[in-house]
Amino acid sequence: MVRQNRMSIRFGLALDFWSPSKPLDKLLDDYVRLLSIAERYGFHSVWAGENRPVAPESGHVPSPLLILAALATRTTLRLGTAVTLLPVWQPLRLAYDGAILDQLSQGRFTLGVGAGIARTLQRYGVPPAETASRMDESLALLKRAWSGADGFQGKHFSYEGKVYPGPVQPGGPPILVGSSVARGVQRAVDLADGWIGATQFHHRLIKLQAERYWDRMAAQGKGRETGTVAINRTCFVAESDQAARKQGKPYVSQVLGFYGRMGAITDNQGNALDPNDDLFELVGPEIYLVGSPATCVTSIRMYEAIGVNQINLRVTMGDMPLEVAERTVTLLGEEVLPHFRA
């Protein structure tokens, strides 16, 4: 039986859908087992991130919408991208693909978007200087296309006619905007349905962006019940703090190292940490959730207090055995999520 999912914070699973050592079809079969456990405990959603890698590496995939389409009939959870690299997409194409995924999932799709890094944009012929204007225009186009309106005229993108078939959800799938700057929060309020913080964002940055988001929502007369502040957090849970840190460190360190090599793991002042240092020991719940269920509850309360109302937990990473991820999801379901039931 699926438990009722009325919670003060919604919980999702942010999964690494690419492994250099396991075929994708086998990985998806394994993850369906994981999602079945998540359904049983009242998790809200499953999320796939987008990356356009040029070498073998575990983590996000080039085609997250295809991954979610493959899961649409294999889970009852909501399906989301966290995040899609919006500037490298032709937004009219994304409008069609998103509408089809919403049809396949019977209205369970959420589109998370972000800008990506300059190297990826340049590879696709997108001038980094145009990132902001392309983000704004693409979001406006998606909202218009999914509303059933006729045509769009912009600086970068224009089309005539309607997008058909349209999405199941009235007005289209909700859109969450990921960004580390104030302009991104403005997009999240003005052009989308919420803000989402990336795996590597420091608690200090999340707090700042959440404050900006809720302040702007209030200034526009929008209630908190209509907004979303979501974050992705790497998560490893065991029966004790000592066991979680010992067993989880090798896996969590792989994630920290990936972002650390890009200069994206910072201290509480925003200074990049040396990726050659022991990042696992240098950071803590400000960036990851590792520990016993009680410790995880305390850490999640820290995010709840700053206005986060959705947490997507990255419970698979690197070459982690499936049974280890299953243990984390089970402990979360039995001993963590009950603390946040409304």
Protein Blocks (a to p, Z undefined) as FASTA:
>chain_A
ZZdfbdfbdcdddddfbdfkbcfklmmmmmmmmmmmmmmnopabdcddddddfbdcehdd
fblmlmmmmmmmmccbdcddddddfklpcfklmmmmmmmmmmmnnopaccdddebjfklm
mmnopafklmmmmmmmmmmmmmmmmnopacjadfkbccedjdddddfbghiaadddddfb
fklmmmmmmmmnbdcddfklcfklmmmmmmmmmmmmmmnopafklpccdddddddddfbf
klmmmmmmmmmmmmmmmmmmnopaccfkopacdfkbcfklmpcfklpccddfklmmmmmm
mmmmnopabdcddfbgcjbdfklmmmmmmmmmmmmmmmmcZZ
